[in-house]
């Protein structure tokens, strides 16, 4: 199935672990899941977040919102690509990946993107091994992205996906993006992958 930006991952995968963003303990459970992933990454491999999407579509702004939230934390070791100001989307995805490979040749890449699924799954955050897989909906060759990925199911798929993404509730996307960013940040802290910058004391 093709979508506005051509990403196949915008259809839901049944094999993913799901977390409902409205559950009271979702932050703890999702943080633990991400912490388990990050512990398996050798310290010699930097973890890089690629937050895919565009601010021109409400539903597809999940990734850039996550990237924007993460970028507010000024910590060493926190590498983020894709924000509201500088989104990573179908038109610049390959260039971004090549740039990351030059900066971090052995990086462990975590891809974050919006997703469409069944009505009962809307509001769920999924975590899975493997990449986000670009589809054939754009007129250029796009490479799969990510050693693992997170997707937020923001609306119902199956019919007129472009308009569905355009008409997704901003409240839902904002709330999900805040939870994803918060849990990613906490998991990185817990696994000691990032550290606060130290500033000299002023007498």
N, C-alpha and C positions, 0 to 999 in steps of 0.2 A: 504494500500500500504506500502511496506517495503522499507527502505532506508539503506544506508551503516551503520549507527549507530543505526538503529532501532527506530527512533523517529517518531511517527505518526504526530507530529506537523509540520513536514517538508512538509505537504500538506496544502494548504491554506484554511482558514476558512472564509466563506462568511459573517459571522456575526461580524467580527472584524472591528474596526475603523481603517482607513488607512490614511497614510500621505506619499505623494510622496517626496522623499528626495531631488529632484531637484527643488522643489518649493521654491521661494525666502523667504517665511514666514514660512517654515516648522519648524524652530527652535522655533519660538514663539508659534505656534499652538500646537506642540508636548509637549513643556514645560508646557503649560497651562493644557493640558490633564493629564499629569503626576502629576502636582501640585494638581489637583482635586482629583486624587486617593490618594495621600499621605496625604492630609488634613483629609481624612476619617480614617486614621490609628491612633489609640490612641497613645499618646506619650509614654505610658508604653510599647509599642511593638516596638522593634527595627526593622528597615527595612534592610533586607539582600538581596543582589543581587547574584544570581547564574547564571553565564554566561556559557552556555553549548556549547560544540563544541571541535574541535581539530585543532591544527596548522598543521596537516598532510594533510588537505584538504582545498584548497583555499575557496570554498564556505562555508564550515563548520567552518571557522575560525572567523566568525562574533562575536560569543559570547566571545571567548578568547580575541579578539581585544578590545571589549567593556570593558571587565574586566581589561585589561592592561591600557587602557586610564583612567578608574576610579581610579585605584590604584595609579596613579601618584599624585592624590590629597591627601595630608596628613591632613585629617580632622577627628576629632572625630565623631563617629556615622556613618562613611562610612564603611560598612562591605561588602567586595567583595570576592567571591569565583569563581575561573575560570579565568585564565590569559594565555597568551602564554607560560609562564614558567611553570605554574602549571594548566593545563587545566582540566576541569570537563567534562567527556564524559561518554559513556555508561558503560565502564568498572569500573568506580569509582563513579558513580552518587549516588548509594545507600549509599555507605560509606560516601560520602560528606554530604548527607542529614542527616544521623545519627549524624555526627560530628557537624553540624549546630544545630541540636536539643539539643545536649548536651551543646553547648556554649550559645545558645539563645533559651530557651525552648518555649517562646511565640512569636517567630519572625514572622513578616509579610514578606513573601518571594516573591521577584520579579525575575522571570525566563526570561532569554534572550537567544534567539537561532536563527539560520538561518532557512529559510523556502524556499520551492519551490512552485511555483504557475503558474498561467496563464501568457502568454507573456505580456499582457497588465498591469499586476500587478508587474512585476519585477521592483525593485527600491522602492517599497512601504514598509513602516514600519507600523506594526499593533500593536495595544494595545487592550488587552482584559482581562476580569475577568477570574479567574480560572487557573488551572495548565497547564503546558506543560505535555503531556501525552506520556510516553514511550510506544513503540510498541513491537511487538513480533519478531523483527528482530535480537535480540540477544538472546543467550541461557541462560538467567537468568531473574529472576523476578525484574522489575524496578518499582519504585513507581512514581506516578504523582508528579510534582514539581511546587510549586508556588501558591500563593494566587491570583496573576495576572501574566501576561506574555507579553513580547514584542517579536515580530519576525520580521526579515528583510527578505523580499522575494528577494533572490539573483539570482534566475535563474528559468528556465521553468521546471515544473515537468511533469510526465506522462510516461517517457521512459528513461531507463538506468540512473536512478537517481544518482547512485554512480559516474559515469563518468561525469555527468552534474555538480555535486558538485566539482569534481576534476578540471574541466575546466572552472570554473566561473572566471570572471575578477576580479583581485585583486583590481583594482581601485574602482570598485563598492563597494566591501566589505569594503575597507578602508574608503571611504566616508560615507557610511551608519553607520559604527561603530563609527566614530567620532561624527556624529550627535546624535546618540542614547546616547553615553556617555555624550556629552555636555548637552543634555536636561535632562537626569537623574540627573546630578550634579546640574544644575540650579534649577530644581524642588525641590531637597532636600534642597538647600539653601533657596529658597522661603518659604518652609514649615517649616523652622527652625529645620530641622532634623539633620543637621550637623553643625559643628563649627570648625573654624581654630584653630589649636593648638597655644597657646600663649607661646612665648619664653621670658626668662628674658632679659632685655635690657643690653647691654654691654657698659659700660662707656668708 
